[in-house]
Amino acid sequence: MTTPYPPNLPPDAARVPVPPFAPERPRFYIKLSPPLATRALLVINLLVFVAMIVYGWVVYNDLNGPQNMYVLVTFGAKVNELVAAGEVWRLFTAMFLHIGVIHLLFNLYALNALGPLVEGYFGHLRFLIIYLLGGLFGSLASYAFSPAPSAGASGAIFALAGATTIYFLRYRDNFGARGRAILQNMLLVIGVNLIFGLGAGGIDNWGHMGGLVGGAALAYGLLPQYRAPALWMPGAYPLEEAPRAGLQSGWVLLWSVLWAVGVQWTTQTLLGG
């Protein structure tokens, strides 16, 4: 088959053979995980807040239970003296408490914005590891460097911000303009929040920074590595993820041990040992 003869070419112009059709190239995409764990965390945080209101009203006749220090301590706020006395579980429970409606709404909004993004690309299990263990590093930093009692999911949410930054830093070119825009926005949001936190009172900046570093470090070792399917034909196919369960499990174990060592070191320091 030859090309149609354009009228503006001379009669002796070369005719170039053209195939009857161009073969369709395969199209690859990343299959996102639905935000099931994110929704569960949103519900848990909300239920705990309601439980604090009910408890405060029943026990202390106080409708502002989430702002009542006795209620906060009962529900597991981070209090350095109690953690040092052996109540290490407070570093975990504090991540699900919020001091007032504004605090709750701000963190729920941030979790709803970042959670589906991180869970979508990392999957349910790795998302929970980043959120929970990253949040524990936020609690650890607060325990080590801030004597004030504290509570809130901010450390865990900063862990998600760190994970989002690491992911789009690694794959910014693959996502093109969208990936670079997300990366720039994350750096801006992190910078603005840290600067605002340093200039405002009543904000656990150490918890924020600890969560940010913990989440970024965990995400670095848990990053998915993609590859094209071994067999494909023209059409759209989800990218496969290279199996790295052993390395990723070791990475999580390493940072879990570092967290435990950090808690032990901080406790000994606070107790003067």
Buried (B, 14 or more C-beta within 10 A) or exposed (E): EEEEEEEEEEEEEEEEEEEEEEEEEEEBEBEEBEBEBBBEBBEEBEEBBEBBBEBBBEEBEBEBBBBBEEBBBBBBBBBBEBBBEEBBEBBBBBBBBBBEEEBBEBBBEBBBBBBBBBBBBBBBBBBBBBBBBBBBBBBBBBBBBBEEBBBBBBBBBBBBBBBBBBBBBBBBEEBEEEBBEBBEEBBEBBEEBBEEBEEEEEBBBBBBBBBBBBBBBBBBBBBBEBEEEEEEEEEEBEBBEEEBEEEBEEBBEEBBEBBEEBBEEBBEEBEEE
